[in-house]
Amino acid sequence: MDRYHWLLVFHVAGAFLLLGGAVVAGVFNIAAIRRERPSDVALLLGLTRWAVIAISAGLLLTIAFGLWLVHDAGYGFGDAWIVSSLVLWALSGFLGSRGGRMQQETRILAERLAAEGDAPSQELRARLHDRVAIALRWSSGFAALAILALMIWQPGG
Amino acid sequence: MLAILRPDSWNFPLFLHVLGAIVLVGAVAATLLAASRSNDSALLRGVAFRTLLIVALPGWVLMRFAGEWINSREDIPGDPGWLSTGYIVGDMGLVILLVATIVGWWSTRRPERVWPARTVTVLAAIYLVALLVAMFAMSGKPGA
């Protein structure tokens, strides 16, 4: 294997960690939204911490090996699809971190309610169905998916 | 950056193939996480089973059929190792997924038994490792 293919392996591995992690987070988030008991919500949202680790590692690997690939393969840093990808990468990370912070607050609330009797709570339900938090997470995922499309079609490349 | 030179007509099936593979990897990882912590949790057993049924199996179908679509267009000469690895992991993976889904359903019906959840955990772990090997083979194309 030449250097280009090694760089590609790590870049693709990063993309799988990033988007695969988003799928993991989506599975547990959707399952949590459908639950009423705080202990169930805390259990499911607690599992999304593994997804956050995968997404963070994926963000780092994709940008590091992506930039190295641009240099190694002779692409232009000013090419439209590369500039667009970098903007979407930053946007995805920003939206995901904002949505993740709101989700972390929801998990902490669920853990507290679980310790205080585990009764269903209107506040917890409202947080789970918060449209801003849901929109932030989905937007982050779609931005990452759009990067995948740009990587394949390479418009203007 | 998935390939330097590639006809435009391959892009859509390649996108679907990679998307299916990513969904599959994420779903298998979620199944592994849920099943490995579900010894005394009916909730997590249900999540593991539904993830296999609703997310992993459709992801496999998308990955496998889009892969075949690309292969029909690309017409790769010979039988390179990286392509064989993809086929083996893809086709054996369906068997693993189906067995895991059936055992996962069984685990939701028999919450007092531990072995079904452990079996799903082991199957998901094996398949996740196999998928990572396939990802390495398909993107690095060693020996090509």
Chai-1 contact restraints between the chains, C-beta under 6 A:
chainA,res_idxA,chainB,res_idxB,connection_type,confidence,min_distance_angstrom,max_distance_angstrom,comment,restraint_id
A,M1,B,G140,contact,1.0,0.0,6.0,A-B,restraint_1
A,M1,B,P142,contact,1.0,0.0,6.0,A-B,restraint_2
A,H5,B,G140,contact,1.0,0.0,6.0,A-B,restraint_3
A,L8,B,S139,contact,1.0,0.0,6.0,A-B,restraint_4
A,V9,B,F136,contact,1.0,0.0,6.0,A-B,restraint_5
A,V9,B,S139,contact,1.0,0.0,6.0,A-B,restraint_6
A,V9,B,G140,contact,1.0,0.0,6.0,A-B,restraint_7
A,V12,B,S139,contact,1.0,0.0,6.0,A-B,restraint_8
A,F16,B,I22,contact,1.0,0.0,6.0,A-B,restraint_9
A,F16,B,V25,contact,1.0,0.0,6.0,A-B,restraint_10
A,L19,B,I22,contact,1.0,0.0,6.0,A-B,restraint_11
A,G20,B,I22,contact,1.0,0.0,6.0,A-B,restraint_12
A,G20,B,V25,contact,1.0,0.0,6.0,A-B,restraint_13
A,G20,B,G26,contact,1.0,0.0,6.0,A-B,restraint_14
A,V23,B,V23,contact,1.0,0.0,6.0,A-B,restraint_15
A,V23,B,G26,contact,1.0,0.0,6.0,A-B,restraint_16
A,V24,B,G26,contact,1.0,0.0,6.0,A-B,restraint_17
A,V24,B,A29,contact,1.0,0.0,6.0,A-B,restraint_18
A,V24,B,A30,contact,1.0,0.0,6.0,A-B,restraint_19
A,V27,B,A30,contact,1.0,0.0,6.0,A-B,restraint_20
A,V27,B,T51,contact,1.0,0.0,6.0,A-B,restraint_21
A,A31,B,V47,contact,1.0,0.0,6.0,A-B,restraint_22
A,D40,B,L43,contact,1.0,0.0,6.0,A-B,restraint_23
A,L47,B,L33,contact,1.0,0.0,6.0,A-B,restraint_24
A,W50,B,L33,contact,1.0,0.0,6.0,A-B,restraint_25
A,L69,B,M1,contact,1.0,0.0,6.0,A-B,restraint_26
A,A73,B,I4,contact,1.0,0.0,6.0,A-B,restraint_27
A,M151,B,M1,contact,1.0,0.0,6.0,A-B,restraint_28
A,M151,B,L2,contact,1.0,0.0,6.0,A-B,restraint_29
A,I152,B,L2,contact,1.0,0.0,6.0,A-B,restraint_30
A,I152,B,N11,contact,1.0,0.0,6.0,A-B,restraint_31
A,I152,B,L14,contact,1.0,0.0,6.0,A-B,restraint_32
A,I152,B,F15,contact,1.0,0.0,6.0,A-B,restraint_33
A,W153,B,N11,contact,1.0,0.0,6.0,A-B,restraint_34
